[in-house]
Amino acid sequence: MEPAYKILIADDHPLFREAITSVVEAGFPGSEVVETEDLDTALALTQAHDDFDLILLDLNMPGMNGLNGLITLRNEAPTIPVVIVSAEEDKQVVLQAITYGAVGFITKSSPRAQMTQAIEQILAGNVYLPSDIIRTGKESSRRHRQDDNNISPELLNSLTRRQLLVLERMSKGESNKQIAYNLNIAETTVKAHVSAILRKLGVHNRVQAILSASDIDFNQYLKR
């Protein structure tokens, strides 16, 4: 039997709330959906209900003030995972949202099946990033100025070929299960590689590794 979840949808567009509710109910039968249309109510609901499994948060609803609303929500309800669901498709905004504590970013233009897969991946404890946006190079020049997010060639060269392949797929937003399937290895092996990658790169979690690796030309390192 599919597990039931309690999910808060915070968006000021009734039609979109209805659409995402439909995605949750179809993909995760038995789940409870709570809806709100502004940040203040979302904050109040998280204080009253600490058993939410997930918050799907619109960037542009009343009270949000862009990513400031995300920061406020993460401060007030640090134990509840937050996913940004937005029409925004700028790579820098996506990466900033993850930096500020979101565990995923789903674009409103995503097909229904992709939204379901994204939510499933996040509920399983993974980070979800829209790979088509992450792969674009529009923001590379700005990203390169963020030295704290750059990985030195020496650190990359310390990774084995298999670890580089795992990191490359991590940077595309793939879950451990997807990486295991695509590389034809066991999921436990992927987890071991991820742990080794984090240790070698000197980062604390998967999100930091993804942010650091988003602009790397992996072909350059895989040729060796």
Buried (B, 14 or more C-beta within 10 A) or exposed (E): EEEEBBBBBBBBBEEBBEBBBEBBBEBBEEBBBBBBBBBEBBBEBBEEBEEBBBBBBBBBBEBBEEBEBBEBBBEEBEEBBBBBBBEBBEBBBBBBBBBBBBBBBBBBEBEEEBBBBBBBBBBEEBBBBBEEBBEBEEBEEEBEEBEEBBBEEEBBEEBEEBBBBBBBBBBBBBBBBBBBEBBEBEBEBBBBBBEBBBEBBEBEEBBBBBBBBBBBEBEEBEEE
